[in-house]
Amino acid sequence: MILFQKENLLVRILKTEDNMFLAKWLSDPQVLQFYEGRDNPFTLEEINEKFYNREDEVMKCIVEYEEKEIGYIQFYPVEAEERLKYGYSDNQEVIYGTDQFIGETDFWNKGIGTRLVQAMIEYLVKEKRASKVVMDPQTWNERAIAVYEKCGMRKVKLLPKNEWHEGEYRDCWLMEYHPV
């Protein structure tokens, strides 16, 4: 099922046969440097367990560009535990989080990530009535942070030692988008 399409960029629901793309991308050290860590390559079995055999509210999607599978994006309503960590525990607004990566490195640095994040924010605001869209990139990931800022997100809170990555807990930025 297609969630949305903007010109030559398409986001669709993850299918069983997409596990081969995920296995390729999540065993590539260049991709893992930014998503999950180079010390954590995924096997096909781990892909199937993490992305397919879970009951949760995470909407898992494949990103296509010019009819070629190039990446992954997921979005989810931010639940109580994350709301507490982020400082939204008393906030009753509809808040969505998202994570993504371009798995085909030939498509890096071409503006596709910016277009993807802009389109996903637009989708979440219009279709899911999100009052906020949040992400928590690691502080050292300047390229991702620059993309998110280009898309109207802003840093709102430092999350010390928030994510395990390559043998240590790393600081992250809580970034949020508010629709105007």
KEDRENZA-147241 format. One line per 8 residues: number of its first residue (from 1); their letters; for each residue x, y, z of C-alpha. Coordinates in nm, 4 decimals, padded with zeros to 6 digits. Layout:
N
NUM) a) X:Y:Z ~ ... .
! end
This chain:
180
1) milfqken) 00.0000:00.0000:00.0000 ~ 00.1320:00.3425:-00.0976 ~ 00.1221:00.6030:00.1808 ~ 00.2228:00.8947:-00.0356 ~ 00.4032:00.9917:-00.3520 ~ 00.5635:01.3255:-00.4320 ~ 00.6991:01.3399:-00.7845 ~ 00.9552:01.0576:-00.8133 .
9) llvrilkt) 00.9638:00.9840:-00.4370 ~ 00.7268:00.7179:-00.3029 ~ 00.6732:00.5787:00.0479 ~ 00.4918:00.2477:00.0835 ~ 00.4228:-00.0052:00.3573 ~ 00.6970:-00.2629:00.4136 ~ 00.6365:-00.5992:00.2411 ~ 00.7776:-00.9378:00.3402 .
17) ednmflak) 01.0024:-00.9512:00.0348 ~ 01.1612:-00.6174:00.1333 ~ 01.3613:-00.8060:00.3965 ~ 01.6360:-00.8570:00.1386 ~ 01.6767:-00.4799:00.0952 ~ 01.6885:-00.4284:00.4711 ~ 01.9444:-00.7095:00.5085 ~ 02.1623:-00.5482:00.2408 .
25) wlsdpqvl) 02.1414:-00.1991:00.3877 ~ 02.1765:-00.3025:00.7515 ~ 02.4923:-00.4986:00.6840 ~ 02.6603:-00.2101:00.4973 ~ 02.9180:-00.0386:00.7245 ~ 02.8527:00.2997:00.5576 ~ 02.4837:00.2832:00.6495 ~ 02.5475:00.1285:00.9910 .
33) qfyegrdn) 02.7798:00.4139:01.0844 ~ 02.4671:00.6299:01.1078 ~ 02.1932:00.3736:01.1867 ~ 02.2403:00.1015:01.4493 ~ 02.6245:00.1026:01.4472 ~ 02.8964:-00.0712:01.2460 ~ 02.9377:-00.3217:01.5283 ~ 02.5774:-00.4337:01.4797 .
41) pftleein) 02.5283:-00.5739:01.1270 ~ 02.1938:-00.7483:01.0889 ~ 02.1384:-01.1024:00.9696 ~ 01.8269:-01.1879:00.7713 ~ 01.6886:-01.3595:01.0819 ~ 01.7413:-01.0424:01.2878 ~ 01.5747:-00.8348:01.0146 ~ 01.2714:-01.0631:01.0193 .
49) ekfynred) 01.2523:-01.0466:01.3991 ~ 01.2964:-00.6699:01.4323 ~ 01.0936:-00.5521:01.1350 ~ 00.8274:-00.8177:01.0852 ~ 00.7459:-01.0193:01.3967 ~ 00.6513:-00.7408:01.6344 ~ 00.3209:-00.6136:01.7560 ~ 00.3647:-00.2393:01.7928 .
57) evmkcive) 00.2331:00.0873:01.6565 ~ 00.5379:00.1506:01.4396 ~ 00.4456:00.1961:01.0742 ~ 00.7389:00.0505:00.8789 ~ 00.7871:00.1708:00.5214 ~ 01.0145:00.1424:00.2195 ~ 01.1286:00.4523:00.0340 ~ 01.1428:00.4342:-00.3452 .
65) yeekeigy) 01.3044:00.6898:-00.5707 ~ 01.2433:00.6702:-00.9443 ~ 01.0879:00.3244:-00.8870 ~ 01.3966:00.1872:-00.7089 ~ 01.3985:00.0836:-00.3421 ~ 01.6550:00.3078:-00.1738 ~ 01.5710:00.3318:00.1946 ~ 01.3563:00.2858:00.4992 .
73) iqfypvea) 01.1373:00.5136:00.7110 ~ 00.9202:00.4447:01.0115 ~ 00.6814:00.6568:01.2139 ~ 00.4908:00.6049:01.5353 ~ 00.2862:00.7874:01.7962 ~ 00.5132:00.8928:02.0825 ~ 00.3947:00.6933:02.3848 ~ 00.4135:00.7551:02.7607 .
81) eerlkygy) 00.7727:00.6383:02.8246 ~ 00.9193:00.8552:02.5472 ~ 00.6903:01.1452:02.6375 ~ 00.8354:01.1349:02.9889 ~ 01.1956:01.1218:02.8596 ~ 01.1311:01.4057:02.6133 ~ 00.9478:01.6249:02.8654 ~ 00.6005:01.5862:02.7120 .
89) sdnqeviy) 00.4371:01.3814:02.9896 ~ 00.1773:01.6502:03.0641 ~ 00.1257:01.7272:02.6958 ~ -00.1924:01.5863:02.5399 ~ -00.1016:01.6843:02.1826 ~ -00.0708:01.4277:01.9046 ~ 00.3047:01.3710:01.8733 ~ 00.4697:01.1443:01.6172 .
97) gtdqfige) 00.8276:01.0286:01.5981 ~ 01.0112:00.9141:01.2890 ~ 01.3396:00.7438:01.1976 ~ 01.4826:00.6918:00.8513 ~ 01.7849:00.6124:00.6422 ~ 01.8815:00.6043:00.2771 ~ 02.0278:00.2559:00.2371 ~ 02.1571:00.2957:-00.1174 .
105) tdfwnkgi) 02.4643:00.5121:-00.0644 ~ 02.4724:00.6188:-00.4316 ~ 02.1646:00.8254:-00.3439 ~ 02.3305:01.0138:-00.0561 ~ 02.3977:01.3883:-00.0849 ~ 02.1402:01.4415:-00.3590 ~ 01.8694:01.6119:-00.1496 ~ 01.6516:01.2999:-00.1379 .
113) gtrlvqam) 01.6675:01.2745:00.2424 ~ 01.5485:01.6330:00.2754 ~ 01.2599:01.5682:00.0363 ~ 01.1736:01.2486:00.2251 ~ 01.1682:01.4146:00.5685 ~ 00.9673:01.7129:00.4358 ~ 00.7132:01.4791:00.2748 ~ 00.6836:01.2633:00.5888 .
121) ieylvkek) 00.6314:01.5682:00.8112 ~ 00.3616:01.6905:00.5720 ~ 00.1960:01.3470:00.5742 ~ 00.1985:01.3228:00.9555 ~ 00.0579:01.6728:01.0003 ~ -00.2165:01.6366:00.7364 ~ -00.3111:01.2691:00.7633 ~ -00.2332:01.1874:01.1284 .
129) raskvvmd) -00.3094:01.5363:01.2664 ~ 00.0292:01.5567:01.4370 ~ 00.0776:01.8644:01.6549 ~ 00.4491:01.7867:01.6730 ~ 00.6893:01.5622:01.4846 ~ 01.0036:01.4650:01.6732 ~ 01.3372:01.2949:01.6056 ~ 01.6382:01.2285:01.8257 .
137) pqtwnera) 01.9560:01.2173:01.6140 ~ 02.2913:01.1659:01.7798 ~ 02.4663:01.4988:01.8355 ~ 02.7651:01.4058:01.6165 ~ 02.5425:01.3325:01.3125 ~ 02.5688:01.6824:01.1699 ~ 02.4485:01.5871:00.8215 ~ 02.1184:01.4484:00.9557 .
145) iavyekcg) 02.0726:01.7445:01.1899 ~ 02.1257:01.9852:00.8982 ~ 01.8602:01.8007:00.6949 ~ 01.6110:01.8140:00.9810 ~ 01.6764:02.1853:01.0362 ~ 01.6235:02.2470:00.6628 ~ 01.2842:02.0795:00.7078 ~ 01.1827:02.3219:00.9831 .
153) mrkvkllp) 01.2803:02.1150:01.2866 ~ 01.4668:02.2734:01.5753 ~ 01.6788:02.1395:01.8594 ~ 01.4814:02.1641:02.1819 ~ 01.6575:01.9428:02.4357 ~ 01.9858:01.7588:02.4816 ~ 01.9304:01.3912:02.5693 ~ 02.2540:01.2815:02.7427 .
161) knewhege) 02.3679:00.9227:02.6876 ~ 02.0413:00.8471:02.5084 ~ 02.1384:00.5808:02.2537 ~ 02.3796:00.2874:02.2519 ~ 02.5946:00.3161:01.9407 ~ 02.9239:00.1443:01.8617 ~ 03.0140:00.0492:02.2178 ~ 02.9022:00.3563:02.4105 .
169) yrdcwlme) 02.5994:00.5604:02.5031 ~ 02.5771:00.8682:02.2822 ~ 02.4144:01.2046:02.3391 ~ 02.1223:01.2933:02.1144 ~ 01.9259:01.6048:02.0325 ~ 01.5513:01.6055:02.0691 ~ 01.4374:01.7903:01.7590 ~ 01.0799:01.8905:01.6911 .
177) yhpv) 00.8659:02.0327:01.4180 ~ 00.5565:02.2431:01.4957 ~ 00.3106:02.3011:01.2134 ~ 00.2414:02.6688:01.1565 .
! end
